[in-house]
Amino acid sequence: MNQPKIVVGINGSMASQAALRWAAAEGSLRGARVEAVYAWEWMGGLHAHYAPIASRTSREDEHRTALDVAGQAVAELGERHVEPVVVEGSPAQVLLRATEGADLLVLGAHEAESEPYPVLNPVVSACLLRARCPVVVVLPGMEHDRRPEVLAGSRS
């Protein structure tokens, strides 16, 4: 029997930190391994030709930074069943590929003070439309509720 797999998208934002905490708690309940997926794209090719060379970063430097961000987010969480996964590519495509064989995808969303509903960025929208598994969208401040009758969580 295969161990359940939960994928959570992380990017260092408050919303992704909330999603990571929620996914870790859900992973504990399900006995699932949690993959904290950090997608990154090399920005070195996007500098203007006249930009100072000192401000440019190499692909290796940006990859190392991505590894550090993902590793730190998971280390701060302190959960053994959560592992960082760093993949180069556009965030939506990386997350959608990661949902192959996954039981759940967890993403973070931001609340806008001027809007009555959470703001869903293009990555969250693409994943909601195309993920190969159920998707949970977590807002900052949303904590995992361990009562069995609660499906997704509760606002604290």
C-alpha positions as CSV (number, residue, x, y, z in Angstrom):
1,M,0.0,0.0,0.0
2,N,1.4,3.4,-1.0
3,Q,1.8,6.2,1.6
4,P,-0.5,9.1,0.9
5,K,1.1,12.2,-0.6
6,I,0.2,15.9,0.0
7,V,1.8,18.6,-2.1
8,V,2.0,22.1,-0.8
9,G,3.2,25.1,-2.8
10,I,5.6,27.4,-1.0
11,N,7.2,30.7,-2.0
12,G,8.2,32.4,1.3
13,S,5.0,34.4,1.6
14,M,2.7,34.5,4.7
15,A,0.0,32.7,2.7
16,S,2.4,29.9,1.7
17,Q,3.6,29.6,5.3
18,A,0.0,29.1,6.5
19,A,-0.5,26.5,3.7
20,L,2.6,24.7,4.8
21,R,1.4,24.5,8.4
22,W,-2.0,23.3,7.3
23,A,-0.5,20.7,5.0
24,A,1.8,19.4,7.8
25,A,-1.1,19.0,10.2
26,E,-3.2,17.3,7.6
27,G,-0.2,15.0,6.7
28,S,0.1,14.0,10.4
29,L,-3.6,13.1,10.5
30,R,-3.5,11.1,7.2
31,G,0.0,9.5,7.8
32,A,1.0,11.2,4.6
33,R,4.3,12.5,3.4
34,V,4.2,16.2,2.5
35,E,6.2,17.6,-0.3
36,A,6.8,21.4,0.1
37,V,7.3,22.4,-3.5
38,Y,9.2,25.6,-4.3
39,A,9.2,26.5,-8.0
40,W,11.8,28.9,-9.2
41,E,12.8,30.5,-12.5
42,W,16.2,31.8,-13.5
43,M,15.9,35.6,-13.8
44,G,19.5,36.1,-15.1
45,G,18.4,36.3,-18.7
46,L,15.9,39.1,-17.9
47,H,18.4,41.9,-17.2
48,A,18.8,44.7,-19.6
49,H,22.1,44.6,-21.5
50,Y,23.2,47.8,-19.8
51,A,22.5,46.5,-16.2
52,P,25.5,46.3,-14.0
53,I,27.1,42.9,-14.1
54,A,27.4,42.9,-10.3
55,S,23.6,42.9,-10.0
56,R,23.3,39.8,-12.1
57,T,23.0,36.4,-10.6
58,S,24.0,33.0,-12.0
59,R,21.6,30.1,-12.4
60,E,23.5,28.3,-9.7
61,D,23.2,31.2,-7.3
62,E,19.5,31.4,-7.8
63,H,19.1,27.6,-7.5
64,R,21.1,27.8,-4.2
65,T,18.8,30.6,-2.9
66,A,15.7,28.5,-3.8
67,L,17.2,25.5,-1.9
68,D,17.9,27.7,1.1
69,V,14.3,29.3,1.1
70,A,12.6,25.9,0.8
71,G,15.0,24.2,3.3
72,Q,14.5,27.0,5.9
73,A,10.7,26.9,5.6
74,V,10.6,23.2,6.2
75,A,13.3,23.3,9.0
76,E,11.3,26.0,10.8
77,L,8.3,23.8,10.7
78,G,10.2,21.0,12.4
79,E,8.1,18.1,11.0
80,R,9.8,14.9,9.9
81,H,7.1,13.9,7.3
82,V,7.6,17.2,5.4
83,E,10.4,17.4,2.8
84,P,11.4,20.4,0.6
85,V,11.3,19.9,-3.2
86,V,12.9,22.5,-5.4
87,V,12.1,22.5,-9.1
88,E,13.0,24.9,-11.8
89,G,10.0,26.0,-13.9
90,S,6.9,28.2,-13.9
91,P,5.1,27.7,-10.6
92,A,1.8,26.6,-12.0
93,Q,3.4,24.0,-14.3
94,V,5.7,22.7,-11.5
95,L,2.8,22.3,-9.1
96,L,0.5,20.7,-11.6
97,R,3.2,18.1,-12.5
98,A,3.7,17.5,-8.7
99,T,0.0,16.6,-8.4
100,E,0.5,13.5,-10.4
101,G,0.0,10.7,-7.9
102,A,-0.9,13.2,-5.1
103,D,-3.9,12.9,-2.8
104,L,-4.1,16.6,-2.1
105,L,-2.7,20.0,-3.2
106,V,-2.5,22.8,-0.6
107,L,-2.0,26.4,-1.7
108,G,-2.0,29.7,0.1
109,A,-4.1,32.8,-0.9
110,H,-4.0,36.4,0.2
111,E,-6.9,38.4,1.6
112,A,-7.4,41.8,0.2
113,E,-8.8,44.4,2.6
114,S,-10.8,46.1,-0.2
115,E,-12.3,42.8,-1.5
116,P,-14.9,40.6,0.2
117,Y,-13.2,37.5,-1.0
118,P,-9.7,36.2,-1.1
119,V,-7.5,37.2,-4.0
120,L,-6.6,34.2,-6.1
121,N,-3.4,34.7,-8.1
122,P,-2.9,33.1,-11.5
123,V,-1.0,30.1,-10.0
124,V,-3.8,29.3,-7.6
125,S,-6.4,29.7,-10.3
126,A,-4.5,27.4,-12.7
127,C,-4.1,24.8,-10.1
128,L,-7.8,24.9,-9.1
129,L,-8.7,24.4,-12.7
130,R,-6.2,21.7,-13.7
131,A,-4.9,19.8,-10.7
132,R,-5.2,16.0,-10.8
133,C,-6.3,15.9,-7.1
134,P,-8.4,17.9,-4.7
135,V,-7.1,21.4,-3.8
136,V,-7.3,23.2,-0.5
137,V,-6.7,27.0,-0.5
138,V,-5.6,28.3,2.9
139,L,-5.7,31.9,4.0
140,P,-3.2,33.4,6.4
141,G,-4.6,32.9,9.9
142,M,-6.4,29.7,9.0
143,E,-5.4,26.9,11.4
144,H,-6.0,23.2,10.9
145,D,-8.9,22.0,12.9
146,R,-8.4,18.4,14.0
147,R,-12.1,17.7,14.6
148,P,-13.2,15.1,12.1
149,E,-16.4,17.0,11.1
150,V,-14.4,19.9,9.8
151,L,-13.4,19.4,6.2
152,A,-10.8,22.1,5.5
153,G,-10.1,24.2,8.6
154,S,-11.2,27.1,10.6
155,R,-10.4,30.8,10.9
156,S,-8.8,31.7,14.2
